[in-house]
């Protein structure tokens, strides 16, 4: 099996590359390295390029024939998507269309799409299953949902098969300590909390403490990045075996509040984490929890790292490593 991983130098993509290599797959990574990291790709062929450049994709697939594409290359910041929607539609929609057209030209018909729970918008019920209506409330979610509709049309018209995987909150880090989250700026809760624990951030802001939840803070479903990668491997196996498109929601089927995350982080790190209560952020639902029964039934997927403390512990090991490296660099500059 030969697989092209777009965005393979990023957080989830780099973990996916490692999982594919462990399975013995041949892997080509295509990444513009604007948010990804060259040193996160080890053992795979890395080609620097941009999905917004169709010619680069055509040249890539003519040079490296592949059996499937796993597509992680996208922009992911909800707030930025509201301020700069054109940027998100150009990359998340237009760039993905470039990938799909290059695949058609190269006769590659297997596509795994990194989608998101943001396609559902304000939930009508929780846990959220695949039957929940899609109603994205920001350009980021809408760009992902539009791609899902495009994929359905490409399946009917061209026989290009796809699996859409809707993540809830990807979290954690490589248990081996080789990979982790390195977003700039960081927007995800667990690494932000751990940066406050390590001293790289003065405090963590809780955006709203008056939600209709047990402790007043938002509740989210956190899924370990390695478990997400396992779902991708199983989805690819099913796609090739069944030759049929599908979509799955991926989460742990349980929610944790912001205060629970902070409390667990304090237990794992042994440190008190300073907090600041801030106003609610527009568009933040009170509760987002996945119903992943379909993935468990059809893919036989079973999250391995489902305990919150384990997710936080792996992320803490990575944060400590980054903090040490940052301190060493700082001393070197001095």
Buried (B, 14 or more C-beta within 10 A) or exposed (E): BBBBBBBBBBBBBBBBBBBBBEEEBBBBBBBBBEBBBEEBBEEBBBBEBBBBBBEBBBBBBEEBEBBBBBBBBBBBBBEBBBEBBEBBBBBBBBBBBBBBBBBBEBEBBBBBBBBBBBBBBEBEEBBBEBEBEBBBBBBBBBBBBBBBEBBBEBBEEEEBBBBBBBBBBBBBBBBEEBBBBBBEEBBBBBBBBBBBBBEBBEEBBBBBBEBEBEEBBBBBBBBBBBBBBBBBBBBBBBBBEEEEBBBBBBBBBBBBBBBBBBBBBBEBBEBEBEBEEEEEEEBBBBBBBBBBBBBBEBBEBEBEBBBBEBBBBBBBBBBBBBBEEEEEEEEEEE
